[in-house]
């Protein structure tokens, strides 16, 4: 094999290849293309004609990107096509059984993750990739789904909201995932929403959030305000919770905090509380210097007019930064308790929580939830961290981890019930699904919408960088997607 053969291939295959791509018969010609490209790559190694082949393939790069049987790594290599990239791809071809593969291998089905492992959300979102893989491993160990093993494809949107949409599109269009699990903030979810709707995809969203949304393309694994925020605020306004009458709202500047606070202000107004009883402040993502804001909270506390509380809706790294300044300035929960609506156990890592004991959060799961199911989950997570080398503490679990874990099992149950991985069929199977959650509750879905009914916990910070269960609901309240305000 030498120059003559390569020349013949280049001259004869160009017009034929273009015609084949235009015909759309991609699956029918996959074997032919595999042989053709493999032959060319081997000839390259012998003849050194890298530059000429690069020129030949360059006009095809857009056609190749539409071939679902090409992995993204190989398409990207053909897009750049330097001498180094072609030789690297050739090496991979020699080591692998084939260089062209279908989007789903015959024995696997793909799930995608849209969680950041860098940026302001990394400490929280990064661990979500691992818990999805842990749940997938459990499903695989029990026989998989419809005869296939789950393969998890992870991404890193780097806490950049538009990148979530870009990577979501790649997961759906290039990786052909059957479902995606992802996003923490509502702004990242809303950036992905048109992508999943346009591609008839399915996003499992593991955070409690502001509600006011009901898309058939999203499974809302956690709670809207009616079954999370409002029960917690009601508790703090009760005699048992301290009879709160004044409210300092401090949040990150995006849709979730602003919508939550809008709902709360309408709720308080219906109870006869005047606007003079609350203040409202917002900070950018990643904000860390809370000195002036905590000073404002100190002044708010001393102004009189009834028991004050802080309703905290900052997110990511801003939470521990706020708590440090709160402690540094000598504020105490007995003076003005903090209800951290996005605060989880991971936010307390590395903090001295002795001065924070008594501050509160509310979620559908707490690490200290009682019962054998939670103990089994915690043991499995600790073992998985050790086995996988995940860069997270094996003794810390947070609510969105459990929600994502539940979501993988709910998706697997729906696919089995539907007898299909096709999104419309999986969606039809949601009604009546249940799962025994590590929280101790049996969570469930109805055919009415894609919201999951969950239990409710109010937690109180303890001295061990965790939350004790202060209160929990008797059952799983029906989620109400839209507020009355």
C-alpha positions in Angstrom: 0.0 0.0 0.0 1.5 3.3 -1.0 1.1 6.6 -2.9 -0.9 5.1 -5.8 -3.5 3.5 -3.5 -3.9 6.7 -1.4 -4.2 8.8 -4.6 -6.8 6.4 -6.0 -8.8 6.5 -2.8 -8.7 10.3 -2.6 -9.7 10.8 -6.2 -12.5 8.2 -6.4 -14.1 8.5 -3.0 -14.5 12.3 -2.9 -17.6 12.6 -5.1 -19.0 9.3 -3.9 -18.6 10.2 -0.3 -20.4 13.6 -0.7 -23.3 11.8 -2.5 -23.6 9.3 0.3 -23.7 12.0 3.0 -26.4 13.8 1.0 -28.4 10.7 0.8 -28.8 10.4 4.6 -28.2 6.6 4.6 -25.7 6.9 7.4 -26.3 3.6 9.1 -26.1 1.7 5.8 -22.7 3.1 4.9 -21.1 3.0 8.3 -19.1 -0.2 7.5 -18.0 1.2 4.2 -16.8 4.4 5.7 -15.1 2.6 8.5 -13.1 0.6 6.0 -12.3 3.6 3.9 -11.1 5.8 6.8 -9.1 3.0 8.4 -7.4 2.3 5.1 -6.5 5.9 4.6 -5.2 6.2 8.1 -2.9 3.2 7.7 -1.7 4.6 4.4 -0.9 7.8 6.1 1.3 6.1 8.5 3.2 4.6 5.6 3.3 7.5 3.2 3.3 10.5 5.5 0.6 12.3 3.4 -1.0 14.0 6.4 -1.3 17.4 4.8 -3.1 16.2 1.7 -5.6 14.1 3.6 -6.2 17.1 6.0 -7.2 19.2 2.9 -9.4 16.3 1.6 -11.3 15.8 4.9 -11.7 19.5 5.8 -14.7 20.1 3.4 -16.5 17.1 5.0 -16.1 18.3 8.6 -19.7 19.6 8.8 -21.1 16.4 7.3 -19.0 14.3 9.7 -20.3 16.3 12.7 -23.8 15.2 11.7 -22.9 11.5 11.8 -24.3 10.2 15.1 -22.1 7.1 14.9 -19.0 9.3 15.2 -17.9 9.9 18.8 -17.4 13.6 19.6 -13.6 13.1 20.3 -13.1 11.8 16.7 -15.2 14.6 15.1 -13.3 17.3 17.0 -10.0 15.7 15.8 -11.2 15.9 12.2 -12.3 19.5 12.7 -8.8 20.6 13.7 -6.8 18.2 11.6 -3.3 19.1 12.4 -0.5 16.6 11.7 -0.4 15.8 15.4 -4.2 15.3 15.7 -4.4 13.0 12.6 -1.5 10.8 13.9 -3.1 10.7 17.4 -6.4 9.6 15.9 -4.6 7.0 13.8 -3.0 5.6 16.9 -6.4 5.4 18.6 -7.8 3.6 15.5 -5.0 1.0 15.7 -5.7 0.3 19.4 -9.5 0.3 19.1 -11.7 -2.3 17.4 -13.4 0.4 15.2 -13.2 4.2 14.8 -16.9 4.6 13.9 -19.5 3.6 16.4 -23.3 4.1 16.8 -24.5 6.7 19.3 -25.7 3.9 21.5 -23.7 0.7 21.6 -25.8 -2.4 21.4 -25.3 -3.2 25.1 -25.4 0.3 26.6 -27.7 3.2 27.0 -26.3 6.7 27.8 -27.3 9.1 30.5 -25.8 12.6 30.6 -24.7 14.8 33.5 -24.7 18.7 33.4 -22.9 19.5 36.6 -19.9 21.8 37.1 -16.6 20.7 38.5 -15.1 24.1 38.4 -16.2 27.7 39.1 -18.4 29.0 42.0 -20.7 25.9 42.0 -18.0 23.3 41.9 -18.0 22.2 45.5 -21.7 21.4 45.3 -22.3 20.3 41.7 -19.1 18.3 41.2 -20.2 15.6 43.6 -23.4 15.2 41.7 -21.6 13.5 38.8 -20.4 10.8 41.2 -23.7 10.1 42.8 -25.3 9.7 39.4 -22.6 7.2 38.5 -23.2 5.4 41.8 -26.9 5.1 41.1 -26.2 3.9 37.6 -23.8 1.3 38.9 -26.6 0.0 41.3 -29.0 -0.3 38.4 -26.4 -2.1 36.3 -25.6 -4.5 39.1 -29.3 -5.5 39.2 -29.3 -6.3 35.5 -29.4 -2.9 33.8 -32.4 -1.6 31.9 -34.1 -3.5 29.1 -31.0 -5.6 28.6 -28.6 -2.7 28.5 -26.1 -1.3 30.9 -26.1 2.4 31.7 -23.1 4.5 30.6 -22.9 7.9 32.2 -21.4 10.8 30.2 -20.2 13.7 32.3 -19.5 17.3 31.4 -18.1 20.4 33.0 -20.1 23.6 32.2 -17.7 25.4 34.6 -20.5 27.4 36.4 -21.1 29.3 33.2 -24.8 29.5 32.4 -24.7 29.6 28.6 -22.3 26.6 28.6 -24.9 24.4 30.2 -27.1 24.9 27.1 -24.2 24.2 24.7 -23.2 21.0 26.5 -26.8 19.9 26.9 -27.2 20.2 23.1 -24.1 18.2 22.6 -25.3 15.5 25.0 -28.6 15.2 23.2 -27.5 15.6 19.6 -24.1 14.0 19.5 -24.0 11.6 22.5 -27.7 10.7 22.0 -28.3 10.4 25.7 -31.6 9.0 26.8 -31.9 11.5 29.6 -29.9 14.2 31.3 -29.4 14.9 35.0 -28.2 18.4 35.7 -28.2 22.0 36.8 -28.2 23.6 40.3 -29.2 27.2 39.8 -32.5 28.1 38.1 -30.6 30.3 35.6 -28.7 27.2 34.4 -31.9 25.2 34.2 -33.6 27.9 32.2 -30.7 28.1 29.8 -31.0 24.4 29.1 -34.9 24.3 29.0 -35.3 25.4 25.3 -32.6 22.9 24.3 -34.4 19.9 25.9 -37.8 21.1 24.6 -36.5 21.7 21.0 -34.8 18.2 21.0 -37.6 16.4 22.8 -35.2 15.5 25.5 -35.6 14.9 29.2 -33.9 16.8 32.0 -34.0 15.5 35.6 -33.5 18.6 37.8 -32.5 17.8 41.4 -33.0 21.1 43.2 -35.8 22.6 45.1 -36.6 25.8 43.3 -39.0 28.7 42.7 -41.7 26.8 40.9 -43.7 28.8 38.3 -42.7 26.3 35.6 -44.2 23.0 34.3 -42.4 21.7 31.2 -43.0 18.2 29.9 -39.3 18.0 29.2 -38.2 18.5 32.8 -38.7 16.1 35.8 -38.7 18.3 38.9 -37.2 16.0 41.4 -37.3 18.4 44.3 -39.9 20.7 45.9 -41.5 24.0 44.8 -42.0 26.7 47.5 -45.4 25.3 48.6 -43.8 22.2 50.0 -40.4 23.6 51.1 -40.0 27.3 51.8 -43.5 28.1 53.0 -43.5 25.3 55.7 -40.2 26.5 57.0 -41.2 30.2 57.2 -44.5 29.1 58.8 -42.5 27.3 61.5 -40.3 30.3 62.2 -43.4 32.5 62.5 -45.0 30.1 65.0 -44.5 30.2 68.7 -42.3 27.1 68.5 -40.1 28.7 65.9 -39.6 32.0 67.7 -42.5 34.1 66.4 -40.6 35.8 63.6 -42.1 39.1 62.6 -39.4 40.9 60.6 -37.4 39.6 57.6 -34.1 40.5 56.0 -33.9 38.8 52.6 -30.4 38.4 51.2 -29.9 36.6 47.9 -27.8 36.0 44.8 -29.0 38.2 42.0 -30.9 35.8 39.7 -34.4 34.3 39.2 -34.6 31.8 42.1 -34.0 34.3 45.0 -36.0 37.1 43.4 -39.0 34.8 42.7 -38.8 33.2 46.2 -38.8 36.6 47.8 -41.6 37.8 45.6 -43.7 34.8 46.7 -42.7 35.4 50.4 -43.7 39.1 50.3 -47.1 38.3 48.9 -47.5 35.5 51.5 -46.6 37.9 54.3 -48.9 40.6 52.9 -51.8 38.2 53.1 -51.0 37.6 56.7 -51.2 41.4 57.4 -47.5 42.0 57.6 -46.5 45.5 56.3 -43.6 46.1 53.8 -41.8 48.0 56.5 -41.2 44.7 58.2 -38.8 43.5 55.5 -35.6 44.5 53.6 -34.3 43.0 50.5 -30.7 42.9 49.1 -29.0 41.0 46.3 -25.3 40.2 45.4 -23.6 38.9 42.3 -22.7 35.2 41.9 -19.5 34.3 43.7 -19.8 37.4 46.0 -17.6 37.0 49.1 -17.2 40.4 51.0 -20.3 40.5 53.3 -18.9 42.9 55.8 -21.2 45.8 54.9 -24.3 43.6 54.4 -23.8 42.0 57.8 -23.5 45.5 59.3 -26.9 46.2 57.7 -28.3 43.0 59.3 -26.9 44.1 62.7 -28.7 47.5 62.3 -31.9 45.7 61.2 -31.7 43.5 64.3 -31.4 46.4 66.7 -34.2 48.4 65.1 -37.0 46.8 67.2 -40.5 45.8 66.0 -40.4 42.0 66.7 -38.2 39.0 66.3 -36.1 39.3 63.0 -34.7 36.5 60.8 -32.5 36.4 57.8 -33.9 34.6 54.7 -30.7 33.6 52.9 -30.9 32.8 49.2 -27.2 33.3 48.2 -25.8 30.2 46.5 -22.5 28.4 46.0 -19.3 29.7 47.6 -21.2 32.8 48.9 -22.9 30.7 51.6 -19.8 29.8 53.7 -18.4 33.3 53.1 -21.6 34.9 54.5 -21.5 32.5 57.5 -17.9 33.4 58.3 -18.7 37.1 58.4 -21.9 36.5 60.4 -19.7 34.8 63.0 -16.9 37.3 62.8 -19.2 40.1 63.6 -20.6 38.3 66.7 -24.1 37.7 65.4 -25.9 34.7 67.0 -28.9 32.7 66.1 -30.5 33.8 69.4 -30.4 37.4 68.1 -31.3 36.9 64.4 -31.5 33.3 63.1 -30.6 32.5 59.5 -32.9 30.4 57.4 -30.6 29.3 54.6 -32.8 28.0 51.8 -29.9 26.7 49.7 -27.6 25.8 52.7 -26.5 22.2 52.8 -24.1 20.1 54.8 -21.3 20.7 52.3 -21.5 24.4 52.9 -20.4 23.9 56.5 -17.2 21.9 55.6 -14.2 23.7 57.2 -16.3 26.0 59.3 -16.4 26.2 63.1 -20.1 25.8 63.5 -20.3 26.3 67.3 -21.4 29.9 66.8 -23.9 28.8 64.1 -25.8 26.3 66.1 -29.5 27.0 65.8 -29.4 28.5 62.2 -31.8 26.6 59.9 -32.3 25.1 56.5 -35.2 23.3 54.8 -34.9 20.4 52.3 -36.4 17.2 51.3 -33.4 15.3 52.8 -31.0 15.8 55.6 -27.9 13.6 56.2 -29.2 12.9 59.7 -32.6 11.7 58.5 -33.5 8.6 60.6 -34.0 5.1 59.2 -32.1 2.1 57.7 -32.5 3.3 54.1 -30.5 6.4 54.8 -27.8 4.5 56.7 -27.5 2.1 53.7 -27.2 5.1 51.3 -24.5 6.8 53.4 -22.5 3.6 53.6 -22.8 3.0 49.9 -21.7 6.6 49.2 -18.7 6.3 51.5 -17.7 3.1 49.8 -18.1 4.6 46.3 -16.0 7.7 47.2 -13.2 5.4 48.3 -13.5 3.1 45.3 -13.8 5.9 42.7 -11.3 8.3 44.2 -14.0 11.1 44.2 -12.5 14.3 45.7 -15.2 14.7 48.2 -15.7 13.7 51.8 -17.2 10.2 52.2 -19.1 11.3 55.3 -21.0 14.1 53.8 -24.2 13.8 51.8 -26.6 16.6 50.7 -30.2 16.7 49.5 -29.5 17.3 45.7 -27.3 14.2 45.7 -30.2 12.1 47.0 -32.6 13.8 44.5 -30.3 12.9 41.6 -29.8 9.4 43.0 -33.6 9.0 43.2 -33.9 10.4 39.6 -31.7 7.7 38.1 -33.8 5.0 39.7 -37.1 6.7 38.7 -35.8 7.0 35.1 -34.8 3.3 35.1 -38.2 2.3 36.4 -40.0 4.4 33.8 -38.0 3.0 30.9 -38.7 -0.6 32.1 -42.4 0.2 32.5 -42.5 1.8 29.0 -40.4 -1.0 27.5 -38.5 1.8 25.6 -35.9 4.5 25.9 -37.8 6.8 23.7 -38.6 10.0 25.6 -42.4 10.2 24.8 -42.8 6.6 25.9 -40.8 7.1 29.1 -42.7 10.2 29.9 -46.0 8.4 29.6 -44.8 5.9 32.2 -44.2 8.4 34.9 -47.7 8.2 36.4 -47.8 6.0 39.4 -44.1 5.5 39.8 -42.7 5.3 43.4 -39.3 4.9 44.9 -38.1 4.3 48.5 -35.9 7.3 49.0 -33.0 7.4 51.5 -34.9 10.2 53.3 -37.3 7.6 54.7 -40.2 8.7 52.5 -41.6 6.9 49.6 -41.6 9.5 46.8 -43.9 9.3 43.8 -45.1 10.8 40.5 -48.5 11.2 39.0 -49.8 11.6 35.5 -50.8 15.2 36.3 -47.3 16.7 35.8 -43.6 15.9 36.1 -43.2 17.0 39.8 -42.1 14.4 42.4 -43.8 14.5 45.7 -41.3 14.4 48.6 -41.2 14.9 52.3 -40.0 18.1 54.0 -37.3 18.6 56.7 -36.3 21.6 58.7 -32.7 21.3 59.9 -30.8 23.1 62.7 -27.0 23.5 62.5 -25.2 21.4 65.0 -21.6 21.6 66.3 -20.4 18.8 63.9 -20.8 20.7 60.6 -24.2 19.2 60.0 -27.9 19.6 60.6 -30.1 18.0 63.2 -33.7 17.2 62.2 -35.8 19.9 63.9 -39.1 19.1 62.2 -40.3 16.9 59.3 -43.6 16.4 57.5 -45.8 13.4 58.3 -46.1 12.6 54.6 -45.2 13.8 51.1 -47.3 16.9 50.4 -48.6 17.3 46.8 -46.3 19.7 44.9 -48.0 22.8 43.7 -46.1 24.1 40.6 -47.5 27.7 40.6 -47.9 30.1 43.5 -51.1 32.1 44.2 -49.3 35.4 44.0 
